[in-house]
Amino acid sequence: MQDGIFNNMHADLVGGFYDSGNNIKFSFPTAYTISLLSWSVIEYHEKYADIGELEHVKDIIKWGTDYLLKLFVSPSSTSAYSLILYSQVGNTDNETNCWQRPEDMSYERPIYMCNSKASDILGEIIAALSAASIVFKQENVYSGELIKAAEKLYDFTVKNDTGHEQGTYTEVSACGGEARKFYNSTGYIDELVWGGTWLFFATGNNSYLEYATERFEAAEDEEAISDTGIFYWNNKLTATAVLLTRLRFFRDLGYPYESAMGSSSNRTDQLMCSYLSDEIFKKTEGGLILQSRNNDEPLEYAATASFLSKLYSDYLDLLRRSGVSCGGDGFSLTTLRSFSMSQVNYILGDNPMKMSYMVGFGDKYPTRVHHRSASITWDDHHYSCAEGDRWLYSKEPNPNVLLGALVAGPDEFDKFSDERGKPWFTEPSIASNAGLVAALVALHEAPRKSSNSTAFNLGMDQMGIFDNIYLIT
């Protein structure tokens, strides 16, 4: 509750989310989590409402955006290049040496600050605030606050004035040095394109779309080969292509965007084919797609692949298309949806281990999740760092069930070790859980009665995302 007060700093950084069973708050994956959750609500708010979860997920998003609004101090009028961005609260030294629930923390929590060079975090925050503003569009004051902050950040972040540098936050030790081993960023243009795209949807200002489409090719050039076709906290290009394809399908703005829209559409079709082909992404014997480097922690990537494939199949369904051809191959909507469902089914227990990787779901699930709060009993006793080790190394199940948490998952051979000391199997994260939430709501049955007569009862809001966009005349 004292986050933000450190040495001579007196910022208000209370709130936000701890991540990955640790007591550290990372700004980069927090913003990504809010972007992804907001997108799922924009598309499928009817489904959320039908199962009584709409206000719940909006509360989660607002908890995140309230924190994101605290993370930056805008440039002053006297210095066009001054910006303070808080990238992290807490450090790895304390996390490595102390297994302690957050209620018992008494050690110092350092604050990490960035300047304008943290273009990736800034782009992701722009995306999160913009997407969330659409979620809260019925709440004019709060939505307006989010848009105003996003536009101010955008104006500062994308300008090319002399003296203004762009780059990744993990290039600068004081900003992202501590985060490299957890959330090392390999590029920033994809976040700026992602942010510009969402800001366009939020405002209808074509200059943001112009920036996104003009920089899309540069983002492709920057993209690491190992990240091609993957949507996760470090790569937004795949998801941006899907968003631009959505725009082309349902609100085609014509000139001068045809080339970028066509390229995005082709890329999206190729993405869907890659999900279904073993030539690009291998699958385990049990059917889990392997997209990550070294095939580790695969469930986060499988979840977003499930979300995007189901979402795109719904787009095609709205267009009354039965499938798409890509090269000599192609896919049907049925095949694409089967793939999407297969990944979620695998996560929930249809796998060789017969284990649900969502904690608390099914008869068999991980019970020794790598998570401080879950692993330490709640008995009104304060446990020191030294005392916490007994819980870290205990072979007993966690005394507190971390309901709904998605763990990292099995290895490439479908094997899983339920051990607290092996986080590569048992560690959850907010980013991976956001992907699973999006996949689950996308795959959920549509409400029997839909208020959106144009969506063929798919449970989608086909046109709501375009409320602020007008055709050029």
Secondary structure, 3 states (H helix, E strand, C coil): CCCCEECCEECCCCCCCCCCCCCCEEHHHHHHHHHHHHHHHHHHHHHHHHCCCHHHHHHHHHHHHHHHCCCEECCCCCCCCCCEEEEEECCHHHHHHCCCCHHHCCCCCCEEEECCCCHHHHHHHHHHHHHHHHHCCCCHHHHHHHHHHHHHHHHHHHCCCCCCCCCCHHHCHHHHCCCHHHHCCCCCHHHHHHHHHHHHHHHCCHHHHHHHHHHHHHHHHHCCHHHCCCCECCECHHHHHHHHHHHHHHCCCCCCCHHHHHHHHHHHHHHHHHHHCCCCCCECCCCCECCCHHHCCCHHHHHHHHHHHHHHHHHHHHCCCCEEEECCEEEEHHHHHHHHHHHHHHHCCCCCCCCCCECCCCCCCCCCCCCHHHHCCCCCCCCCHHHHHHHHCCCCCCCCCCCCCECCCCCCCCCCCCCCCCHHHHCCCHHHHHHHHHHHHHHCCCCCCCCCHHHCCCCCCCCHHHCCCCCCC
